[in-house]
């Protein structure tokens, strides 16, 4: 089991060595499982929540703050365990790194991992292509690929961080609690897409709000 904090610590620690490490990761598709070694810890729920979990149906419904968690989880469900099901090609590493870069280069490490998990969870869903590049470049699914702008990363250091996060997440032995609750969609908090009305809102990390579908209808991000 692995821990998000270890990724953050590792990326902070490497500092000026980031370029060399990232180059090594890209050229050799080297994964760094030591960067995330323990389980992601769930945010601590308010103490009152435990009371409402215990008292049962004889009392009125819980108040509004029942779902007011520190991580802004809206739909609470015990998270599943994310475990990589296979190894990934060099091309898939690059596709994932680009998706993280263009979707979340200004987000926290956890925000970047959210993008990675949504991407992988689409790969594992039969409604989407079964490889990372297929999911990333699928028609009108990620806005950066269909906005008509250049798809070449311009900020080298931010792309290096995307590469390092990719290398850690795509490690064959990566296993961690899925804080996205198996989300397959997300959008930025400054837009209000119509498709979100038909989905279950799960968690907000930085500027991204993650969702899971209530139906099997595909929608674009």
C-alpha positions in Angstrom: 0.0 0.0 0.0 1.3 3.4 -0.8 0.8 6.9 0.4 0.2 10.2 -1.4 2.4 12.1 1.1 5.4 10.1 0.1 5.0 11.3 -3.5 4.9 14.9 -2.3 7.9 14.4 -0.1 9.9 12.6 -2.8 9.2 15.3 -5.4 10.2 18.0 -2.8 13.4 16.2 -1.8 14.7 15.6 -5.3 14.7 19.4 -6.0 17.6 20.2 -8.4 17.9 16.5 -9.3 14.4 16.4 -10.9 15.6 16.8 -14.5 18.0 13.9 -14.3 15.5 11.6 -12.5 12.7 12.5 -14.9 14.9 11.9 -17.9 15.8 8.5 -16.5 12.2 7.7 -15.9 11.2 8.7 -19.4 14.0 6.9 -21.3 13.8 3.7 -19.2 10.2 3.8 -18.1 11.5 3.5 -14.6 8.9 3.3 -11.8 9.7 4.5 -8.4 7.5 2.6 -5.9 9.5 4.0 -3.0 7.8 7.3 -3.7 4.5 6.0 -2.5 4.9 3.3 0.1 1.8 3.4 2.4 -2.0 3.7 2.1 -3.6 7.0 1.5 -5.3 8.0 4.7 -8.9 8.9 4.6 -9.7 12.4 5.9 -11.0 12.3 9.5 -14.7 12.7 9.6 -16.4 14.9 12.2 -17.0 13.1 15.5 -20.8 13.5 15.1 -20.7 11.4 12.0 -19.8 8.4 14.1 -22.8 8.9 16.2 -25.1 9.1 13.2 -23.5 5.9 11.9 -24.5 4.1 15.0 -27.9 5.3 16.1 -29.8 3.7 13.2 -33.2 4.4 11.7 -35.1 5.3 14.9 -33.8 8.9 14.8 -34.4 11.7 12.3 -32.1 11.9 9.2 -28.6 13.3 9.9 -28.2 17.0 9.5 -26.5 18.7 6.5 -23.0 18.5 8.1 -23.1 14.7 7.9 -21.3 14.8 4.6 -19.1 17.8 5.4 -15.7 16.1 5.4 -12.4 17.8 5.5 -11.5 16.7 1.9 -14.9 18.0 0.6 -16.2 14.6 -0.1 -19.9 15.0 -1.1 -20.8 11.4 -1.7 -19.3 9.3 1.0 -18.5 5.7 0.3 -15.7 3.5 1.6 -13.0 3.9 -1.0 -11.9 0.9 -2.9 -8.3 0.0 -3.5 -6.6 1.1 -6.7 -4.2 -1.5 -7.9 -2.5 -1.5 -11.3 -3.7 -4.4 -13.3 -0.8 -4.5 -15.8 2.4 -2.8 -17.0 2.3 0.2 -19.3 4.3 1.0 -22.4 6.6 4.0 -22.9 4.0 5.6 -25.1 1.4 5.2 -22.4 3.7 6.9 -19.9 4.1 9.9 -22.2 0.3 10.1 -22.9 -0.4 10.0 -19.1 2.2 12.6 -18.4 0.8 14.9 -21.0 -2.7 14.5 -19.7 -1.6 15.3 -16.2 0.4 18.3 -17.4 -2.4 19.9 -19.5 -5.2 19.0 -17.1 -3.5 19.7 -13.8 0.0 21.2 -14.1 -1.0 24.0 -11.6 -2.7 21.6 -9.2 -1.3 19.9 -6.1 0.2 16.4 -6.4 -3.1 15.0 -5.2 -4.9 17.0 -7.9 -2.5 15.5 -10.5 -3.1 12.0 -9.1 -6.8 12.6 -9.4 -6.4 13.1 -13.2 -4.2 9.9 -13.4 -6.7 7.8 -11.5 -9.7 9.0 -13.6 -7.6 8.2 -16.7 -6.7 4.7 -15.5 -10.2 4.0 -14.3 -11.5 4.8 -17.8 -8.9 2.4 -19.3 -10.4 -0.4 -17.0 -14.0 0.5 -18.1 -15.1 -1.3 -21.2 -16.9 1.8 -22.5 -13.5 3.5 -23.2 -10.4 2.3 -25.0 -8.3 -0.2 -23.2 -5.0 1.7 -23.2 -4.0 5.1 -21.8 -3.3 6.8 -25.1 -6.6 5.7 -26.5 -8.4 7.2 -23.5 -6.4 10.4 -23.5 -6.9 11.0 -27.2 -10.5 9.7 -27.4 -12.8 12.1 -29.2 -13.7 15.2 -27.1 -13.0 13.5 -23.8 -10.2 15.8 -22.5 -10.6 19.4 -23.4 -6.8 20.1 -24.0 -6.7 17.7 -26.8 -9.6 19.2 -28.7 -8.9 22.9 -28.1 -6.9 23.5 -31.3 -3.8 24.6 -29.3 -0.3 23.1 -29.3 0.0 19.7 -27.5 3.6 20.2 -26.7 4.4 21.0 -23.1 6.1 24.4 -22.8 6.9 24.5 -19.0 9.7 22.0 -18.6 9.8 21.8 -14.9 6.0 21.2 -14.6 6.2 18.6 -17.3 9.0 16.9 -15.4 6.8 16.7 -12.3 4.0 15.2 -14.5 6.5 12.6 -15.7 7.5 11.8 -12.1 3.9 11.4 -10.9 3.2 9.2 -13.9 6.2 7.0 -13.2 5.1 6.6 -9.6 1.4 5.9 -10.3 2.0 3.5 -13.2 4.4 1.4 -11.2 3.3 -2.3 -11.5 3.2 -2.7 -7.8 1.3 0.5 -7.0 -1.6 -0.1 -4.6 -3.4 2.6 -2.8 -6.8 3.7 -1.5 -8.7 5.3 -4.3 -9.6 8.7 -2.9 -11.6 9.5 -6.1 -14.1 6.6 -5.2 -13.7 5.1 -8.7 -14.4 8.4 -10.5 -14.5 8.4 -14.3 -15.3 12.1 -14.8 -14.3 15.5 -13.5 -14.6 19.1 -14.4 -13.1 22.4 -13.2 -15.0 24.3 -10.5 -15.4 27.4 -12.7 -17.6 25.6 -15.2 -21.0 24.0 -14.9 -21.4 21.3 -17.5 -24.9 19.9 -18.1 -23.7 16.3 -17.8 -22.7 16.8 -14.2 -26.4 17.0 -13.2 -26.9 13.3 -14.1 -23.9 12.1 -12.0 -22.9 11.4 -8.5 -20.6 14.0 -7.2 -17.7 12.4 -5.2 -14.9 14.6 -4.2 -13.3 18.0 -4.9 -9.5 18.3 -5.0 -8.1 21.7 -5.8 -10.2 23.0 -8.8 -11.4 19.7 -10.0 -14.7 18.0 -8.9 -14.9 14.3 -9.6 -17.9 12.2 -10.5 -19.2 8.8 -11.1 -21.9 8.0 -13.6 -25.4 7.0 -12.6 -26.1 5.6 -16.1 -23.9 4.2 -18.8 -24.2 7.2 -21.0 -20.8 8.5 -22.1 -20.2 12.2 -21.9 -17.2 14.5 -22.7 -15.2 16.2 -20.0 
